[in-house]
Amino acid sequence: MILDLQEHLSGYGQLEKAFIIQDRETRRSKGYGFAIFSEQKDADRVIKELDGSVFNGRRMVVRRREPRVVNESAERAEQQSNIEESAVESNESTEEVEATQKEQSSNQ
């Protein structure tokens, strides 16, 4: 399944990494994954063209990864960390795109 996802996304630009999140015990897909592209424009294209499309029989929700925030102080610490990291990182164009697969409307 991961190879299918990598192949599916590779036509949209330089794909650095793609992976599907699995249950640790059963090794079954949890229904979502992540993809990292070298260029922001490629990530933007994937979001625009694949959001709402069907992949392996399931409708995809494709969006930018949003950081999780536990509380306000954690959010402030993360923002400060992001500022510091952006000053150090040389590859600022790397974008993470979350590709969440949702079951088709027949299950609603």
C-alpha positions in Angstrom: 0.0 0.0 0.0 2.8 2.4 0.8 4.4 1.8 -2.6 1.0 2.6 -4.2 0.9 5.9 -2.4 4.5 6.7 -3.3 3.8 5.9 -6.9 0.6 7.9 -6.9 2.3 11.0 -5.5 5.6 10.9 -7.3 4.1 12.3 -10.5 3.4 15.6 -8.7 7.0 16.6 -8.0 10.1 15.6 -6.0 8.7 13.3 -3.3 11.1 13.1 -0.4 9.1 10.7 1.8 5.6 9.2 2.0 4.3 6.9 4.7 1.0 5.5 6.0 0.4 5.4 9.8 -0.3 1.9 11.0 -1.6 0.4 14.3 1.4 -0.9 16.3 -0.3 -4.1 17.2 -2.2 -5.1 14.1 0.0 -3.3 11.5 -3.2 -2.3 9.8 -3.5 1.2 8.3 -5.1 3.8 10.5 -6.5 5.5 7.4 -4.0 8.4 7.1 -0.5 9.2 6.2 2.0 11.9 5.4 4.0 13.0 2.3 6.9 15.4 2.2 7.8 17.2 -1.0 11.0 19.1 -1.7 9.2 22.1 -3.2 6.3 24.0 -1.7 4.7 24.4 -5.2 4.5 20.6 -5.6 2.8 20.3 -2.2 0.4 23.0 -3.2 -0.3 21.2 -6.4 -1.0 17.9 -4.6 -3.4 19.7 -2.2 -5.2 21.4 -5.1 -5.5 18.4 -7.4 -5.9 15.4 -5.1 -8.1 16.7 -2.3 -11.4 14.9 -2.7 -10.0 12.3 -5.1 -10.3 8.6 -4.7 -7.3 6.5 -3.9 -7.5 2.7 -3.4 -11.3 3.0 -3.1 -11.3 5.7 -0.4 -11.8 9.4 -0.7 -8.7 11.5 0.2 -8.6 14.6 2.3 -5.3 16.3 1.4 -4.1 19.3 3.5 -1.1 20.8 5.1 -0.1 19.2 8.4 -1.2 21.3 11.3 0.9 21.0 14.5 -0.9 19.6 17.5 -1.2 21.9 20.4 -1.8 20.6 23.9 -2.2 24.0 25.6 -1.4 27.6 25.1 2.1 27.4 26.8 3.0 24.5 24.5 1.8 26.5 21.5 4.0 29.5 22.5 7.0 27.2 23.0 6.4 25.6 19.6 6.1 28.9 17.9 9.4 30.1 19.5 11.0 26.8 18.5 9.7 27.2 14.9 11.2 30.7 14.7 14.6 29.4 15.9 14.5 26.5 13.6 13.6 28.6 10.6 16.7 30.8 11.2 18.9 27.7 11.2 17.3 25.5 8.5 18.6 25.8 5.0 15.8 23.9 3.2 12.8 26.1 4.1 10.8 24.9 1.1 10.1 21.4 2.5 6.4 21.0 3.1 4.5 18.3 4.8 1.2 17.4 3.3 -1.1 15.2 5.3 -3.1 12.8 3.1 -6.0 11.6 5.2 -8.2 9.0 3.6 -11.8 9.1 4.6 -14.3 6.4 3.7 -16.6 7.2 0.9 -20.0 8.7 1.7 -21.7 5.3 1.7 -20.5 4.9 5.3 -22.1 8.1 6.5 
